[in-house]
Amino acid sequence: MVKDERQVVEGIQKMTPSEAFVETMVAHGVKNIFGIMGSAFMDAMDIFTPAGIRFISVVHEQGAAHMADGYSRASGRQGVVIGQNGPGISNCVTAIAAAYWAHSPVVIVTPEAGTRTMGLGGFQECNQLPMFQEFTKYQAHVNNPARMAEYTGRCFDRALSEMGPTQLNIPRDHFYGEIETEIPRPMPLERGPGGKESLDRAAELLAQARFPVIVSGGGVVMADGVEQCRALAERLGAPVVNSYQHNDSFPASHPLWCGPLGYQGSKAGMKLISQADVVLALGTRLGPFGTLPQHGMDYWPKAAQIIQVDADNKMLGLVKKISVGICGDAKAAAEALLERLQGRTLVSDATKAERAAKIQAEKTAWEQELDAWTHETDPYSLEMIEEQKGETPFSGGQYLHPRQVLRELEKALPPDVMLSTDIGNINSVAHSYLRFERPRSFFAPMSFGNCGYAFPTIIGAKVARPDRPAVSYAGDGAWAMSMVETMTCVRHGIPVTAVVFHNRQWGAEKKNQVDFYNRRFVAGELDSPSFAGIARSMGAEGIVVDRLEDVGPSLKKAIDMQMNEGKTCIIEIMCTRELGDPFRRDALSKPVRFLDKYRDYV
């Protein structure tokens, strides 16, 4: 972590609450704040610049909160978002919910209506604490201007220690006045490996395992523990699968890496974990959506002993029945387990070579299957492919099969890329094709699953790591929700690359209408103008791709413009309307109708 050289005020001094607020952020290393300007916090905003804080003004507050999320996930530091009281703050709720499920240490600063008029139904007045209580780890309300620095510092400390968003609620009149205060210093929390007894029991289970498998989760990334996970996996000779939407939690080039579990994940990883007698769930809550049957396989091992490591004790055994629960830091726990296993003869040592061969065979078979899997094969998708054969979106072009596009994009991505995906059909299929070499590289909307996530999140990640290529994936529906932030990129010189899969439909939900509602399509069609053309009108570059051979070169060109020319580029890929497996096959069933006029709707 780079040392912050900005001078911080020492000792008890006279200052305004605005100065106390800003100086406390400086003490916590804040250099960027995302939001939209507003009178509610203008007194503090007026001194951001001399304090060395860059205020990145966005188009919509939801985008600002997603940017703060991306910033924190890429940097490991607190991301900060602020807006006008009332509607500016309520616009952030969805993005803070997404940050909550990603365990991102985002601090949302919520200026509130003034204390002298609160409760009278004034302009832009609302009760701002209840709307965030489900999605924050800590909420502070500045009930007196003299406590501004205290509450500000506590929100920043709690965001990191609790691994999630915190809210700092400030009545707008509390920025003004004169106080005597001391700027608190950060209070970092040192995490340990867990209890000795639970670690000993876990080590004994691993020592006796015949076919151990490690699930490497988001906690491994957040703890900067990928190397420790790798060392433990090598000692065990254990295949390593990524937990759902954490494809960057283990290097894809490693022989023991087997890909992600969950929706549209790796068939190789699923086949291997199905054989496990001991599963080490390292830094993961084992969320239900990430362990659902997939590819026709109910792969989760029913008889395996499960060791779960999580820094939050409330997650232990919450979703899956476990044999040992370790409340500890994923990195420290991996080190402690490895130390206990060193010098011992493990049962799995005898079959290490056999297991390595099995891992390689399953991975090779899966890669070959992906190479051959050029389009979806359900009847509706085949109809759509046939219908579109004669269509030509642009001169000389064709609609492209999403899986072929994803494979070409995979080949063209640089090894140090940061990549975000939105929610939706093609984006979910992308999980099978996304491989990373380093942590803090993959940003997905996690369990909240909101559209409009990917693009602003990768903008925030780029602010945190301007030295790394930044790419987002979105379908045309989700893109329409977030594309206005292209202007933020252009205005502030934040170059990123956005890939838009233009298939003219809400694909994920439309698939449910295919499978459960006899192809009665309601509200699923999206007719859109050229997204590349819209990008150019906002001052960015725009590329339309309608030939498969242009996919990789277009991505490489856009990334070159990003890294060497400082340009944002939108790549619009014209895709067929074929559809992958539905999101929620577990939550839908064939309809039943009782009224006569609805009898045909079954």
C-alpha positions as CSV (number, residue, x, y, z in Angstrom):
1,M,0.0,0.0,0.0
2,V,1.4,3.4,-1.0
3,K,2.0,5.7,2.0
4,D,-0.2,8.8,2.0
5,E,2.1,11.8,2.3
6,R,-0.6,14.4,3.0
7,Q,-0.2,16.1,6.4
8,V,-2.9,15.4,8.9
9,V,-3.9,17.9,11.6
10,E,-2.5,16.9,15.0
11,G,-4.0,17.4,18.5
12,I,-7.1,19.2,19.6
13,Q,-7.8,22.2,17.4
14,K,-10.5,24.7,16.6
15,M,-12.1,24.0,13.2
16,T,-15.5,23.8,11.4
17,P,-17.4,20.5,11.3
18,S,-16.7,20.4,7.5
19,E,-13.0,20.6,8.2
20,A,-13.3,17.8,10.8
21,F,-15.1,15.7,8.2
22,V,-12.6,16.3,5.5
23,E,-9.5,16.0,7.7
24,T,-10.8,12.6,9.1
25,M,-11.1,11.4,5.5
26,V,-7.6,12.5,4.8
27,A,-6.4,10.6,7.8
28,H,-8.0,7.5,6.3
29,G,-6.3,8.0,3.0
30,V,-9.3,9.1,1.0
31,K,-8.2,10.6,-2.4
32,N,-11.4,10.0,-4.4
33,I,-15.0,10.6,-3.8
34,F,-17.8,9.7,-6.2
35,G,-21.1,11.5,-6.3
36,I,-23.1,14.5,-7.6
37,M,-22.7,17.9,-6.1
38,G,-25.4,19.2,-3.8
39,S,-26.1,22.1,-1.5
40,A,-26.4,19.7,1.4
41,F,-22.6,19.2,1.7
42,M,-21.3,22.1,-0.3
43,D,-19.4,23.5,2.6
44,A,-17.3,20.4,2.8
45,M,-17.1,19.9,-0.9
46,D,-15.6,23.4,-1.1
47,I,-12.4,22.2,0.6
48,F,-12.0,18.7,-1.1
49,T,-9.4,20.0,-3.5
50,P,-7.0,21.7,-1.1
51,A,-7.3,18.5,1.0
52,G,-6.1,16.4,-1.9
53,I,-9.4,14.8,-2.5
54,R,-10.7,14.4,-6.1
55,F,-14.5,14.7,-6.4
56,I,-15.6,12.6,-9.4
57,S,-18.9,13.9,-10.5
58,V,-21.1,11.3,-12.1
59,V,-24.3,11.2,-14.2
60,H,-26.4,9.2,-11.7
61,E,-25.9,8.5,-8.0
62,Q,-26.4,4.7,-8.4
63,G,-23.4,4.8,-10.8
64,A,-21.4,6.7,-8.1
65,A,-22.1,4.0,-5.5
66,H,-21.2,1.3,-7.9
67,M,-17.9,3.2,-8.7
68,A,-17.2,3.4,-5.0
69,D,-17.8,-0.4,-4.8
70,G,-15.4,-1.0,-7.7
71,Y,-12.8,1.3,-6.2
72,S,-12.9,-0.6,-2.9
73,R,-12.8,-4.1,-4.5
74,A,-9.8,-3.2,-6.7
75,S,-7.9,-1.4,-4.0
76,G,-8.9,-3.1,-0.7
77,R,-9.5,0.4,0.7
78,Q,-12.7,2.3,1.5
79,G,-14.6,3.6,-1.5
80,V,-16.6,6.8,-0.8
81,V,-19.9,8.0,-2.3
82,I,-21.9,11.1,-1.4
83,G,-24.9,12.9,-2.8
84,Q,-27.7,15.4,-2.2
85,N,-30.1,14.7,0.7
86,G,-33.3,12.9,-0.2
87,P,-33.4,11.7,-3.9
88,G,-29.7,11.8,-4.4
89,I,-29.3,9.5,-1.4
90,S,-32.2,7.2,-2.3
91,N,-30.7,6.7,-5.7
92,C,-27.8,4.9,-4.1
93,V,-29.8,2.1,-2.3
94,T,-29.5,-0.5,-5.1
95,A,-25.7,-0.1,-5.4
96,I,-25.1,-0.2,-1.7
97,A,-27.0,-3.4,-1.6
98,A,-24.7,-4.8,-4.2
99,A,-21.7,-3.6,-2.3
100,Y,-23.1,-5.3,0.9
101,W,-23.3,-8.7,-0.8
102,A,-19.8,-8.2,-2.2
103,H,-18.4,-7.4,1.3
104,S,-17.1,-4.1,-0.1
105,P,-15.9,-1.5,2.5
106,V,-17.9,1.4,1.0
107,V,-18.7,4.4,3.1
108,I,-21.8,6.2,2.0
109,V,-22.1,9.7,3.3
110,T,-25.7,10.8,3.4
111,P,-26.3,14.5,4.1
112,E,-29.7,14.9,5.6
113,A,-32.4,17.6,5.8
114,G,-31.6,20.2,8.5
115,T,-32.4,19.6,12.1
116,R,-34.6,22.7,12.4
117,T,-37.0,21.6,9.7
118,M,-36.8,17.8,9.9
119,G,-40.3,16.3,10.4
120,L,-42.1,19.2,8.7
121,G,-42.2,17.6,5.3
122,G,-39.7,20.0,3.7
123,F,-37.9,20.0,0.4
124,Q,-36.0,16.7,-0.3
125,E,-36.7,15.5,3.2
126,C,-36.8,11.8,4.1
127,N,-35.7,9.5,6.9
128,Q,-32.4,8.2,5.4
129,L,-31.3,5.6,8.0
130,P,-34.0,3.0,7.5
131,M,-33.6,2.7,3.8
132,F,-30.0,1.5,4.3
133,Q,-30.3,-0.5,7.5
134,E,-30.6,-3.9,5.6
135,F,-27.4,-3.2,3.6
136,T,-24.9,-1.6,6.0
137,K,-22.7,-3.1,8.7
138,Y,-22.8,0.1,10.7
139,Q,-24.8,3.4,10.7
140,A,-23.7,6.6,12.3
141,H,-25.9,9.7,12.7
142,V,-24.0,12.8,13.6
143,N,-26.3,14.1,16.4
144,N,-24.0,16.9,17.3
145,P,-21.5,18.8,15.1
146,A,-18.8,18.3,17.8
147,R,-18.9,14.6,17.1
148,M,-18.3,14.9,13.3
149,A,-14.7,13.5,13.4
150,E,-15.6,10.8,15.8
151,Y,-18.4,9.4,13.8
152,T,-16.6,9.8,10.5
153,G,-13.6,7.9,11.7
154,R,-15.8,5.1,13.1
155,C,-17.5,4.6,9.8
156,F,-14.2,4.2,8.0
157,D,-12.9,1.8,10.6
158,R,-16.0,-0.3,10.7
159,A,-16.2,-0.5,6.9
160,L,-12.9,-2.4,6.9
161,S,-13.3,-4.3,10.1
162,E,-16.9,-5.4,9.3
163,M,-16.1,-6.0,5.6
164,G,-19.1,-4.1,4.2
165,P,-20.7,-0.7,3.7
166,T,-21.2,1.8,6.4
167,Q,-23.4,4.9,6.5
168,L,-22.5,8.3,7.8
169,N,-25.7,10.4,8.1
170,I,-25.1,14.1,8.6
171,P,-27.8,16.8,9.0
172,R,-26.9,19.5,6.6
173,D,-26.7,22.2,9.2
174,H,-24.2,20.2,11.1
175,F,-21.4,21.0,8.6
176,Y,-21.4,24.6,9.9
177,G,-20.2,26.3,13.1
178,E,-17.1,26.1,15.2
179,I,-15.9,23.1,17.2
180,E,-12.8,21.9,19.1
181,T,-11.9,18.4,18.1
182,E,-9.1,15.9,17.5
183,I,-8.8,14.0,14.2
184,P,-8.9,10.3,15.0
185,R,-6.3,8.0,13.4
186,P,-7.3,4.8,11.7
187,M,-7.7,1.7,13.9
188,P,-6.8,-1.3,11.7
189,L,-8.0,-4.7,12.8
190,E,-5.5,-7.5,12.8
191,R,-7.2,-10.8,12.1
192,G,-6.1,-14.2,13.3
193,P,-6.3,-17.7,11.8
194,G,-9.1,-19.0,14.1
195,G,-9.2,-21.1,17.3
196,K,-6.5,-23.7,17.9
197,E,-9.0,-26.5,18.5
198,S,-10.9,-26.0,15.3
199,L,-7.7,-25.7,13.3
200,D,-6.3,-28.9,14.8
201,R,-9.5,-30.7,14.0
202,A,-9.5,-29.3,10.4
203,A,-5.9,-30.3,9.9
204,E,-6.7,-33.9,11.0
205,L,-9.6,-34.1,8.6
206,L,-7.4,-32.9,5.8
207,A,-4.6,-35.3,6.8
208,Q,-7.0,-38.3,6.6
209,A,-8.7,-37.2,3.4
210,R,-8.4,-39.4,0.3
211,F,-9.8,-36.8,-2.2
212,P,-9.6,-33.3,-0.7
213,V,-11.0,-30.3,-2.6
214,I,-10.6,-26.6,-1.8
215,V,-13.3,-24.0,-2.6
216,S,-11.4,-20.7,-2.8
217,G,-13.8,-17.9,-2.1
218,G,-14.0,-14.1,-2.0
219,G,-12.5,-14.1,1.5
220,V,-9.2,-15.4,0.0
221,V,-9.1,-12.3,-2.3
222,M,-10.0,-9.9,0.5
223,A,-7.4,-11.3,2.8
224,D,-4.7,-11.2,0.0
225,G,-4.4,-14.9,0.7
226,V,-4.2,-16.4,-2.8
227,E,-0.5,-17.5,-2.4
228,Q,-1.3,-19.2,0.9
229,C,-4.2,-21.0,-0.7
230,R,-1.9,-22.1,-3.5
231,A,0.7,-23.4,-1.1
232,L,-1.9,-25.4,0.9
233,A,-3.4,-26.8,-2.3
234,E,0.0,-27.9,-3.5
235,R,0.7,-29.7,-0.2
236,L,-2.6,-31.5,-0.4
237,G,-2.5,-32.1,-4.2
238,A,-6.1,-30.8,-4.0
239,P,-8.1,-29.5,-6.9
240,V,-9.2,-25.9,-6.3
241,V,-12.5,-24.6,-7.5
242,N,-13.6,-20.9,-7.3
243,S,-16.7,-20.0,-5.4
244,Y,-19.5,-18.4,-7.5
245,Q,-18.4,-15.2,-9.1
246,H,-15.0,-15.3,-7.6
247,N,-13.0,-16.5,-10.6
248,D,-10.0,-14.5,-9.5
249,S,-9.5,-16.3,-6.2
250,F,-7.0,-18.8,-7.7
251,P,-4.6,-18.4,-10.7
252,A,-6.1,-20.0,-13.8
253,S,-2.7,-21.1,-15.1
254,H,-2.1,-23.3,-12.1
255,P,-2.4,-27.1,-12.7
256,L,-4.7,-27.4,-9.7
257,W,-7.2,-24.7,-10.8
258,C,-10.5,-26.2,-12.0
259,G,-12.7,-23.2,-12.5
260,P,-15.8,-21.8,-10.8
261,L,-18.8,-23.5,-9.3
262,G,-22.4,-22.3,-9.6
263,Y,-24.5,-21.0,-12.5
264,Q,-22.7,-21.5,-15.9
265,G,-19.5,-22.6,-14.1
266,S,-16.9,-25.2,-14.9
267,K,-18.1,-28.7,-15.5
268,A,-14.6,-29.9,-14.7
269,G,-14.7,-28.3,-11.2
270,M,-18.1,-29.7,-10.6
271,K,-17.2,-33.3,-11.5
272,L,-14.1,-33.1,-9.3
273,I,-15.8,-31.7,-6.2
274,S,-18.5,-34.4,-6.5
275,Q,-15.7,-36.9,-5.7
276,A,-14.5,-35.1,-2.6
277,D,-14.5,-36.8,0.8
278,V,-13.3,-33.6,2.5
279,V,-14.1,-30.0,1.2
280,L,-12.2,-27.0,2.6
281,A,-14.4,-24.0,2.0
282,L,-11.8,-21.2,2.4
283,G,-13.2,-17.7,2.8
284,T,-16.7,-18.5,1.4
285,R,-20.2,-18.6,2.9
286,L,-21.1,-21.3,0.4
287,G,-24.1,-19.3,-0.8
288,P,-27.1,-21.3,-2.1
289,F,-27.1,-19.9,-5.6
290,G,-23.4,-20.8,-6.0
291,T,-23.9,-24.5,-5.3
292,L,-27.1,-25.2,-7.2
293,P,-27.2,-28.1,-9.7
294,Q,-25.8,-27.1,-13.1
295,H,-25.2,-28.7,-16.5
296,G,-27.6,-31.4,-15.4
297,M,-25.4,-32.3,-12.4
298,D,-26.3,-32.2,-8.7
299,Y,-22.6,-32.1,-8.0
300,W,-22.3,-31.1,-4.4
301,P,-20.9,-34.1,-2.5
302,K,-23.5,-35.3,0.0
303,A,-21.3,-37.4,2.2
304,A,-18.2,-35.1,2.3
305,Q,-16.9,-33.6,5.5
306,I,-16.9,-29.9,5.1
307,I,-14.4,-27.5,6.8
308,Q,-15.6,-23.9,6.5
309,V,-13.4,-20.9,7.1
310,D,-15.0,-17.5,7.3
311,A,-14.2,-14.3,9.1
312,D,-17.8,-13.8,10.0
313,N,-18.9,-16.5,12.5
314,K,-22.6,-16.0,11.5
315,M,-21.8,-17.6,8.1
316,L,-20.4,-20.8,9.5
317,G,-22.8,-23.7,8.8
318,L,-25.5,-21.3,7.6
319,V,-26.0,-22.8,4.2
320,K,-24.3,-26.2,4.3
321,K,-23.9,-28.6,7.2
322,I,-20.3,-28.5,8.3
323,S,-18.0,-30.7,10.2
324,V,-15.6,-28.0,11.4
325,G,-16.1,-24.2,11.5
326,I,-13.2,-21.9,11.7
327,C,-13.9,-18.2,12.4
328,G,-10.7,-16.6,11.0
329,D,-9.0,-14.8,8.3
330,A,-8.7,-17.0,5.1
331,K,-5.0,-16.1,4.6
332,A,-4.0,-16.7,8.2
333,A,-6.1,-19.9,8.4
334,A,-4.5,-21.3,5.3
335,E,-1.0,-20.6,6.8
336,A,-2.0,-22.3,10.1
337,L,-3.4,-25.4,8.4
338,L,-0.3,-25.7,6.1
339,E,1.9,-25.4,9.2
340,R,0.0,-28.3,10.9
341,L,0.3,-30.5,7.8
342,Q,4.0,-29.9,7.0
343,G,6.2,-32.9,7.8
344,R,3.2,-35.2,8.1
345,T,2.4,-38.1,5.8
346,L,-1.1,-37.5,4.4
347,V,-3.5,-40.2,3.2
348,S,-3.9,-38.3,-0.1
349,D,-0.1,-38.4,-0.7
350,A,-0.4,-41.9,-2.0
351,T,-2.8,-40.9,-4.8
352,K,-1.3,-37.4,-5.7
353,A,-0.2,-38.4,-9.2
354,E,-3.4,-40.2,-9.9
355,R,-5.4,-37.2,-8.8
356,A,-3.3,-34.8,-10.8
357,A,-3.9,-36.9,-13.9
358,K,-7.7,-36.9,-13.2
359,I,-7.7,-33.1,-12.8
360,Q,-5.9,-32.6,-16.1
361,A,-8.2,-35.0,-17.9
362,E,-11.4,-33.3,-16.6
363,K,-10.0,-29.9,-17.5
364,T,-9.0,-31.0,-21.0
365,A,-12.4,-32.5,-21.6
366,W,-14.2,-29.3,-20.4
367,E,-12.0,-27.1,-22.7
368,Q,-12.7,-29.3,-25.6
369,E,-16.4,-29.2,-24.8
370,L,-16.3,-25.4,-24.7
371,D,-14.4,-25.2,-28.0
372,A,-17.1,-27.3,-29.6
373,W,-20.0,-25.6,-27.9
374,T,-20.5,-22.9,-30.5
375,H,-24.2,-22.2,-29.9
376,E,-27.1,-23.1,-27.7
377,T,-29.0,-26.2,-28.7
378,D,-32.5,-25.7,-27.3
379,P,-35.3,-25.6,-29.9
380,Y,-36.0,-21.9,-29.5
381,S,-32.4,-21.0,-30.0
382,L,-32.1,-23.1,-33.1
383,E,-35.2,-21.4,-34.5
384,M,-33.6,-18.0,-33.8
385,I,-30.4,-18.9,-35.4
386,E,-32.2,-20.1,-38.6
387,E,-34.4,-16.9,-38.7
388,Q,-31.3,-14.7,-38.4
389,K,-29.2,-16.4,-41.0
390,G,-30.6,-14.1,-43.7
391,E,-30.4,-10.9,-41.6
392,T,-27.5,-8.6,-42.1
393,P,-27.2,-6.0,-39.3
394,F,-24.5,-4.1,-41.2
395,S,-23.0,-4.5,-44.6
396,G,-21.1,-7.8,-44.9
397,G,-21.8,-8.8,-41.3
398,Q,-23.7,-11.4,-39.5
399,Y,-25.2,-12.0,-36.0
400,L,-22.7,-13.8,-33.9
401,H,-23.1,-16.8,-31.6
402,P,-22.5,-15.5,-28.0
403,R,-20.3,-18.5,-27.0
404,Q,-18.0,-18.0,-29.9
405,V,-17.8,-14.4,-29.1
406,L,-16.9,-15.1,-25.4
407,R,-14.2,-17.5,-26.5
408,E,-12.6,-14.9,-28.8
409,L,-12.8,-12.3,-26.1
410,E,-11.2,-14.7,-23.6
411,K,-8.2,-15.2,-25.9
412,A,-7.8,-11.4,-26.4
413,L,-7.9,-10.3,-22.8
414,P,-4.5,-9.3,-21.3
415,P,-3.3,-11.3,-18.3
416,D,-3.5,-8.3,-15.9
417,V,-7.0,-7.3,-16.9
418,M,-9.7,-6.2,-14.5
419,L,-13.1,-7.2,-15.7
420,S,-16.7,-6.7,-14.5
421,T,-19.8,-8.5,-15.6
422,D,-23.4,-7.4,-15.4
423,I,-26.3,-9.6,-14.8
424,G,-28.0,-11.4,-17.7
425,N,-27.9,-14.4,-20.0
426,I,-24.7,-13.9,-21.9
427,N,-22.9,-12.4,-18.9
428,S,-23.7,-15.5,-16.9
429,V,-22.5,-17.8,-19.7
430,A,-19.3,-15.8,-19.6
431,H,-18.4,-17.3,-16.2
432,S,-17.2,-20.4,-18.1
433,Y,-14.8,-18.3,-20.1
434,L,-13.3,-15.9,-17.6
435,R,-9.9,-16.9,-16.2
436,F,-7.6,-14.6,-14.1
437,E,-4.0,-14.8,-12.9
438,R,-4.2,-12.4,-10.0
439,P,-6.7,-11.4,-7.3
440,R,-8.8,-8.2,-7.4
441,S,-9.4,-8.7,-11.1
442,F,-13.1,-9.9,-11.3
443,F,-16.1,-7.8,-10.2
444,A,-19.6,-9.3,-10.5
445,P,-22.9,-8.2,-8.9
446,M,-22.9,-11.2,-6.5
447,S,-26.1,-12.2,-4.8
448,F,-28.0,-9.0,-5.3
449,G,-27.8,-9.5,-9.1
450,N,-28.8,-6.0,-10.2
451,C,-28.6,-4.7,-13.8
452,G,-26.5,-1.7,-14.6
453,Y,-23.7,-2.9,-12.3
454,A,-20.7,-3.7,-14.5
455,F,-19.9,-0.4,-16.3
456,P,-19.8,2.0,-13.3
457,T,-18.1,-0.6,-11.2
458,I,-15.2,-1.0,-13.6
459,I,-14.9,2.8,-13.8
460,G,-14.3,2.8,-10.0
461,A,-11.8,0.0,-10.3
462,K,-10.0,2.0,-13.0
463,V,-9.7,5.0,-10.7
464,A,-8.2,2.7,-8.1
465,R,-5.8,1.0,-10.5
466,P,-5.2,3.2,-13.5
467,D,-2.2,1.1,-14.4
468,R,-4.4,-2.0,-15.2
469,P,-6.6,-2.6,-18.3
470,A,-10.3,-2.3,-17.3
471,V,-13.1,-4.0,-19.3
472,S,-16.8,-4.5,-18.6
473,Y,-19.3,-6.9,-20.1
474,A,-23.0,-6.0,-20.3
475,G,-26.1,-7.0,-22.3
476,D,-28.1,-4.4,-24.1
477,G,-30.7,-4.2,-21.4
478,A,-28.3,-3.6,-18.6
479,W,-26.1,-1.4,-20.7
480,A,-29.0,1.0,-21.3
481,M,-29.3,1.5,-17.6
482,S,-25.6,2.6,-17.2
483,M,-24.3,3.8,-20.5
484,V,-24.7,7.5,-19.5
485,E,-21.6,7.1,-17.3
486,T,-19.7,7.1,-20.6
487,M,-19.8,10.9,-20.1
488,T,-18.2,10.5,-16.7
489,C,-15.3,8.6,-18.3
490,V,-14.9,11.4,-20.9
491,R,-15.3,14.3,-18.5
492,H,-12.8,13.0,-16.0
493,G,-10.4,11.2,-18.2
494,I,-11.1,7.7,-16.8
495,P,-10.5,5.4,-19.8
496,V,-12.2,2.0,-19.8
497,T,-13.4,-0.5,-22.4
498,A,-17.0,-1.6,-22.4
499,V,-18.2,-4.7,-24.4
500,V,-22.0,-4.6,-25.1
501,F,-23.7,-7.8,-26.2
502,H,-26.5,-6.5,-28.5
503,N,-29.1,-9.2,-28.9
504,R,-32.2,-7.0,-28.7
505,Q,-33.8,-8.8,-25.7
506,W,-34.0,-9.4,-22.0
507,G,-32.4,-12.8,-22.5
508,A,-32.3,-14.3,-19.0
509,E,-36.0,-13.6,-18.3
510,K,-37.1,-14.5,-21.9
511,K,-35.6,-17.9,-21.4
512,N,-38.0,-18.5,-18.5
513,Q,-40.9,-17.6,-20.9
514,V,-39.5,-20.2,-23.3
515,D,-39.2,-23.0,-20.7
516,F,-42.2,-22.3,-18.6
517,Y,-44.7,-20.1,-20.5
518,N,-44.9,-21.8,-23.9
519,R,-43.0,-18.9,-25.6
520,R,-45.6,-16.3,-24.7
521,F,-43.2,-13.3,-24.8
522,V,-44.2,-10.3,-22.8
523,A,-42.0,-7.2,-22.4
524,G,-38.8,-9.1,-23.4
525,E,-38.0,-7.4,-26.7
526,L,-35.5,-4.5,-26.9
527,D,-35.2,-2.5,-30.0
528,S,-32.2,-0.2,-29.7
529,P,-30.3,2.2,-31.8
530,S,-26.6,1.8,-32.3
531,F,-24.8,1.8,-29.0
532,A,-21.5,2.5,-30.7
533,G,-23.1,5.6,-32.3
534,I,-24.4,6.8,-28.9
535,A,-20.9,6.3,-27.5
536,R,-19.4,8.5,-30.2
537,S,-22.0,11.2,-29.5
538,M,-20.9,11.2,-25.9
539,G,-17.2,11.7,-26.9
540,A,-16.0,8.2,-26.6
541,E,-14.9,5.8,-29.3
542,G,-17.4,3.2,-30.7
543,I,-16.8,0.0,-32.6
544,V,-19.5,-2.3,-34.1
545,V,-18.5,-5.9,-34.5
546,D,-20.5,-8.2,-36.7
547,R,-17.8,-10.7,-37.9
548,L,-16.3,-13.3,-35.6
549,E,-12.8,-12.6,-36.8
550,D,-13.1,-9.0,-35.7
551,V,-13.9,-9.8,-32.0
552,G,-10.4,-10.3,-30.7
553,P,-8.7,-7.5,-32.7
554,S,-11.4,-5.0,-31.8
555,L,-10.9,-5.7,-28.1
556,K,-7.2,-5.4,-28.4
557,K,-7.5,-2.1,-30.3
558,A,-9.9,-0.7,-27.6
559,I,-7.6,-1.7,-24.8
560,D,-4.6,-0.2,-26.6
561,M,-6.6,3.1,-26.9
562,Q,-7.4,2.9,-23.2
563,M,-3.9,2.3,-22.0
564,N,-1.9,4.4,-24.5
565,E,-4.3,7.1,-25.6
566,G,-6.5,7.5,-22.6
567,K,-9.7,6.8,-24.5
568,T,-12.9,5.1,-23.5
569,C,-14.2,2.7,-26.2
570,I,-17.6,1.0,-26.5
571,I,-17.6,-2.3,-28.4
572,E,-21.0,-3.2,-29.7
573,I,-21.2,-6.9,-30.6
574,M,-24.2,-8.0,-32.7
575,C,-25.3,-11.3,-31.2
576,T,-27.9,-13.9,-32.1
577,R,-31.0,-14.3,-29.8
578,E,-30.0,-17.8,-28.7
579,L,-30.4,-18.4,-25.0
580,G,-28.5,-20.3,-22.3
581,D,-30.0,-22.1,-19.3
582,P,-32.4,-20.0,-17.2
583,F,-31.3,-18.3,-14.0
584,R,-34.0,-19.6,-11.7
585,R,-35.0,-23.1,-12.8
586,D,-35.2,-23.9,-9.1
587,A,-37.7,-21.1,-8.4
588,L,-40.2,-21.6,-11.3
589,S,-42.8,-24.2,-12.2
590,K,-45.3,-24.8,-15.0
591,P,-48.3,-22.5,-14.6
592,V,-51.7,-23.7,-13.4
593,R,-54.8,-21.7,-14.5
594,F,-58.4,-22.0,-13.1
595,L,-60.4,-19.2,-14.8
596,D,-61.8,-20.1,-18.3
597,K,-60.3,-17.1,-20.1
598,Y,-56.8,-18.1,-18.9
599,R,-57.1,-21.9,-19.6
600,D,-55.0,-21.6,-22.8
601,Y,-52.2,-19.9,-20.9
602,V,-50.5,-23.1,-19.6
